[in-house]
Amino acid sequence: MKRLLIVRHAKSDWGVANTKDFDRPLNSRGLSNAPEMGKRLVSRILNPQQLVSSPALRAITTCKIIAKEIQYSETDIIQEPKIYEANHQTLLNIVNQFSDEHDFIALFGHNNGITDLALYLSNADIYNIPTCGMVLLEFPLDSWKMVSKNTGNMVLFDYPKNPFEA
Protein backbone atom coordinates (compact mmCIF):
# COMPACT_ATOMS: atom_id res chain seq x y z
CA MET A 1 0.00 0.00 0.00
CA LYS A 2 1.16 3.53 -0.80
CA ARG A 3 0.21 6.59 1.24
CA LEU A 4 0.45 10.18 0.00
CA LEU A 5 0.15 13.15 2.33
CA ILE A 6 -0.74 16.23 0.30
CA VAL A 7 0.11 19.44 2.17
CA ARG A 8 -0.70 22.99 1.16
CA HIS A 9 1.85 25.57 2.28
CA ALA A 10 0.98 27.63 5.37
CA LYS A 11 -0.42 31.17 5.20
CA SER A 12 1.93 33.50 3.36
CA ASP A 13 2.58 37.21 3.69
CA TRP A 14 1.13 39.30 0.87
CA GLY A 15 2.28 42.54 2.48
CA VAL A 16 5.99 42.37 1.71
CA ALA A 17 6.66 45.08 -0.89
CA ASN A 18 8.44 44.22 -4.13
CA THR A 19 8.44 40.49 -3.38
CA LYS A 20 8.03 38.03 -6.22
CA ASP A 21 5.34 35.39 -5.72
CA PHE A 22 8.00 32.68 -5.51
CA ASP A 23 9.74 34.52 -2.66
CA ARG A 24 6.73 35.26 -0.44
CA PRO A 25 7.47 34.27 3.19
CA LEU A 26 5.05 32.87 5.73
CA ASN A 27 3.13 35.34 7.85
CA SER A 28 2.75 35.05 11.63
CA ARG A 29 -0.29 32.78 11.32
CA GLY A 30 1.58 30.51 8.93
CA LEU A 31 4.56 30.38 11.27
CA SER A 32 2.28 29.19 14.10
CA ASN A 33 0.09 26.84 12.03
CA ALA A 34 2.94 24.83 10.51
CA PRO A 35 4.38 23.51 13.79
CA GLU A 36 0.85 22.80 15.03
CA MET A 37 0.14 20.63 11.98
CA GLY A 38 3.47 18.86 12.47
CA LYS A 39 2.52 18.10 16.07
CA ARG A 40 -0.78 16.67 14.83
CA LEU A 41 1.11 14.29 12.56
CA VAL A 42 3.25 13.17 15.49
CA SER A 43 0.19 12.59 17.70
CA ARG A 44 -1.38 10.48 14.94
CA ILE A 45 1.90 8.58 14.48
CA LEU A 46 2.06 9.62 10.83
CA ASN A 47 5.71 9.68 9.79
CA PRO A 48 6.32 10.11 6.07
CA GLN A 49 9.48 8.39 4.83
CA GLN A 50 10.15 11.13 2.29
CA LEU A 51 9.26 14.84 2.08
CA VAL A 52 9.03 16.45 -1.37
CA SER A 53 8.42 20.19 -1.63
CA SER A 54 8.06 23.05 -4.01
CA PRO A 55 11.14 25.27 -3.64
CA ALA A 56 8.95 28.40 -3.34
CA LEU A 57 9.79 30.05 -0.01
CA ARG A 58 6.35 29.59 1.58
CA ALA A 59 6.21 25.88 0.67
CA ILE A 60 9.76 24.91 1.60
CA THR A 61 9.48 26.86 4.88
CA THR A 62 6.28 24.98 5.72
CA CYS A 63 7.99 21.71 4.85
CA LYS A 64 11.05 22.48 6.99
CA ILE A 65 8.94 23.47 10.00
CA ILE A 66 6.88 20.29 9.77
CA ALA A 67 10.05 18.25 9.20
CA LYS A 68 11.45 19.58 12.47
CA GLU A 69 8.28 18.59 14.36
CA ILE A 70 8.29 15.05 12.97
CA GLN A 71 12.07 14.73 13.48
CA TYR A 72 12.80 14.41 9.77
CA SER A 73 16.18 15.68 8.64
CA GLU A 74 15.92 18.97 6.74
CA THR A 75 18.83 17.87 4.55
CA ASP A 76 16.77 14.90 3.29
CA ILE A 77 13.96 17.09 1.91
CA ILE A 78 13.69 16.86 -1.86
CA GLN A 79 12.93 20.17 -3.57
CA GLU A 80 11.09 19.67 -6.85
CA PRO A 81 10.83 22.86 -8.97
CA LYS A 82 8.01 21.41 -11.10
CA ILE A 83 5.63 21.54 -8.11
CA TYR A 84 5.56 25.36 -8.20
CA GLU A 85 2.54 26.47 -10.29
CA ALA A 86 1.81 22.83 -11.22
CA ASN A 87 -1.61 21.58 -12.22
CA HIS A 88 -2.88 18.19 -11.02
CA GLN A 89 -1.52 16.37 -14.07
CA THR A 90 2.01 17.69 -13.52
CA LEU A 91 1.75 16.74 -9.84
CA LEU A 92 0.54 13.26 -10.78
CA ASN A 93 3.55 12.86 -13.07
CA ILE A 94 5.79 13.76 -10.11
CA VAL A 95 3.99 11.24 -7.86
CA ASN A 96 4.30 8.54 -10.53
CA GLN A 97 8.09 9.02 -10.46
CA PHE A 98 8.44 8.55 -6.69
CA SER A 99 10.72 5.72 -5.64
CA ASP A 100 8.87 2.55 -4.66
CA GLU A 101 11.32 2.09 -1.78
CA HIS A 102 9.08 4.56 0.10
CA ASP A 103 5.47 3.68 0.92
CA PHE A 104 4.60 6.99 2.64
CA ILE A 105 5.52 10.29 1.02
CA ALA A 106 4.46 13.87 1.80
CA LEU A 107 4.09 16.37 -1.05
CA PHE A 108 4.17 20.11 -0.18
CA GLY A 109 2.70 22.45 -2.76
CA HIS A 110 0.26 25.10 -3.82
CA ASN A 111 -3.36 25.52 -4.77
CA ASN A 112 -5.16 25.00 -7.05
CA GLY A 113 -2.97 22.10 -8.08
CA ILE A 114 -2.86 20.20 -4.81
CA THR A 115 -6.61 20.38 -4.14
CA ASP A 116 -7.25 19.30 -7.72
CA LEU A 117 -4.78 16.42 -7.26
CA ALA A 118 -6.53 15.18 -4.11
CA LEU A 119 -9.90 15.27 -5.89
CA TYR A 120 -8.54 13.61 -9.03
CA LEU A 121 -6.88 10.76 -7.19
CA SER A 122 -9.55 9.92 -4.64
CA ASN A 123 -13.04 9.91 -3.29
CA ALA A 124 -12.29 13.16 -1.44
CA ASP A 125 -15.36 15.35 -1.10
CA ILE A 126 -13.64 18.63 -0.33
CA TYR A 127 -13.92 22.03 -1.91
CA ASN A 128 -10.52 23.41 -0.98
CA ILE A 129 -7.45 22.45 1.02
CA PRO A 130 -6.94 25.50 3.27
CA THR A 131 -3.49 26.92 3.95
CA CYS A 132 -1.43 24.40 5.94
CA GLY A 133 -4.17 21.85 5.36
CA MET A 134 -3.37 18.25 4.60
CA VAL A 135 -5.07 15.31 2.94
CA LEU A 136 -3.89 11.75 3.44
CA LEU A 137 -4.66 9.34 0.61
CA GLU A 138 -4.13 5.59 0.68
CA PHE A 139 -3.65 3.55 -2.47
CA PRO A 140 -4.02 -0.26 -2.52
CA LEU A 141 -1.07 -0.38 -4.92
CA ASP A 142 2.53 -1.60 -4.87
CA SER A 143 3.99 1.08 -7.14
CA TRP A 144 3.71 4.86 -7.39
CA LYS A 145 3.57 4.37 -11.17
CA MET A 146 0.11 2.84 -10.74
CA VAL A 147 -1.37 5.86 -8.94
CA SER A 148 -4.00 7.36 -11.23
CA LYS A 149 -7.51 8.80 -11.31
CA ASN A 150 -9.75 7.53 -8.50
CA THR A 151 -7.25 4.92 -7.24
CA GLY A 152 -6.94 6.42 -3.74
CA ASN A 153 -9.09 6.70 -0.65
CA MET A 154 -9.03 9.76 1.55
CA VAL A 155 -8.37 8.72 5.14
CA LEU A 156 -7.60 12.13 6.66
CA PHE A 157 -8.43 15.75 5.96
CA ASP A 158 -7.09 18.18 8.54
CA TYR A 159 -6.33 21.88 8.65
CA PRO A 160 -5.41 24.44 11.33
CA LYS A 161 -8.96 25.66 12.09
CA ASN A 162 -10.25 22.10 12.39
CA PRO A 163 -10.79 21.19 16.08
CA PHE A 164 -8.22 18.63 17.13
CA GLU A 165 -8.11 16.15 19.97
CA ALA A 166 -5.09 13.89 20.40
C-alpha positions in Angstrom: 0.0 0.0 0.0 1.2 3.5 -0.8 0.2 6.6 1.2 0.5 10.2 0.0 0.1 13.1 2.3 -0.7 16.2 0.3 0.1 19.4 2.2 -0.7 23.0 1.2 1.8 25.6 2.3 1.0 27.6 5.4 -0.4 31.2 5.2 1.9 33.5 3.4 2.6 37.2 3.7 1.1 39.3 0.9 2.3 42.5 2.5 6.0 42.4 1.7 6.7 45.1 -0.9 8.4 44.2 -4.1 8.4 40.5 -3.4 8.0 38.0 -6.2 5.3 35.4 -5.7 8.0 32.7 -5.5 9.7 34.5 -2.7 6.7 35.3 -0.4 7.5 34.3 3.2 5.0 32.9 5.7 3.1 35.3 7.9 2.8 35.0 11.6 -0.3 32.8 11.3 1.6 30.5 8.9 4.6 30.4 11.3 2.3 29.2 14.1 0.1 26.8 12.0 2.9 24.8 10.5 4.4 23.5 13.8 0.8 22.8 15.0 0.1 20.6 12.0 3.5 18.9 12.5 2.5 18.1 16.1 -0.8 16.7 14.8 1.1 14.3 12.6 3.3 13.2 15.5 0.2 12.6 17.7 -1.4 10.5 14.9 1.9 8.6 14.5 2.1 9.6 10.8 5.7 9.7 9.8 6.3 10.1 6.1 9.5 8.4 4.8 10.1 11.1 2.3 9.3 14.8 2.1 9.0 16.4 -1.4 8.4 20.2 -1.6 8.1 23.0 -4.0 11.1 25.3 -3.6 9.0 28.4 -3.3 9.8 30.0 0.0 6.3 29.6 1.6 6.2 25.9 0.7 9.8 24.9 1.6 9.5 26.9 4.9 6.3 25.0 5.7 8.0 21.7 4.9 11.1 22.5 7.0 8.9 23.5 10.0 6.9 20.3 9.8 10.1 18.2 9.2 11.4 19.6 12.5 8.3 18.6 14.4 8.3 15.0 13.0 12.1 14.7 13.5 12.8 14.4 9.8 16.2 15.7 8.6 15.9 19.0 6.7 18.8 17.9 4.6 16.8 14.9 3.3 14.0 17.1 1.9 13.7 16.9 -1.9 12.9 20.2 -3.6 11.1 19.7 -6.9 10.8 22.9 -9.0 8.0 21.4 -11.1 5.6 21.5 -8.1 5.6 25.4 -8.2 2.5 26.5 -10.3 1.8 22.8 -11.2 -1.6 21.6 -12.2 -2.9 18.2 -11.0 -1.5 16.4 -14.1 2.0 17.7 -13.5 1.7 16.7 -9.8 0.5 13.3 -10.8 3.6 12.9 -13.1 5.8 13.8 -10.1 4.0 11.2 -7.9 4.3 8.5 -10.5 8.1 9.0 -10.5 8.4 8.5 -6.7 10.7 5.7 -5.6 8.9 2.6 -4.7 11.3 2.1 -1.8 9.1 4.6 0.1 5.5 3.7 0.9 4.6 7.0 2.6 5.5 10.3 1.0 4.5 13.9 1.8 4.1 16.4 -1.1 4.2 20.1 -0.2 2.7 22.5 -2.8 0.3 25.1 -3.8 -3.4 25.5 -4.8 -5.2 25.0 -7.1 -3.0 22.1 -8.1 -2.9 20.2 -4.8 -6.6 20.4 -4.1 -7.3 19.3 -7.7 -4.8 16.4 -7.3 -6.5 15.2 -4.1 -9.9 15.3 -5.9 -8.5 13.6 -9.0 -6.9 10.8 -7.2 -9.5 9.9 -4.6 -13.0 9.9 -3.3 -12.3 13.2 -1.4 -15.4 15.4 -1.1 -13.6 18.6 -0.3 -13.9 22.0 -1.9 -10.5 23.4 -1.0 -7.4 22.5 1.0 -6.9 25.5 3.3 -3.5 26.9 3.9 -1.4 24.4 5.9 -4.2 21.8 5.4 -3.4 18.2 4.6 -5.1 15.3 2.9 -3.9 11.8 3.4 -4.7 9.3 0.6 -4.1 5.6 0.7 -3.7 3.5 -2.5 -4.0 -0.3 -2.5 -1.1 -0.4 -4.9 2.5 -1.6 -4.9 4.0 1.1 -7.1 3.7 4.9 -7.4 3.6 4.4 -11.2 0.1 2.8 -10.7 -1.4 5.9 -8.9 -4.0 7.4 -11.2 -7.5 8.8 -11.3 -9.7 7.5 -8.5 -7.2 4.9 -7.2 -6.9 6.4 -3.7 -9.1 6.7 -0.7 -9.0 9.8 1.6 -8.4 8.7 5.1 -7.6 12.1 6.7 -8.4 15.7 6.0 -7.1 18.2 8.5 -6.3 21.9 8.7 -5.4 24.4 11.3 -9.0 25.7 12.1 -10.2 22.1 12.4 -10.8 21.2 16.1 -8.2 18.6 17.1 -8.1 16.1 20.0 -5.1 13.9 20.4 
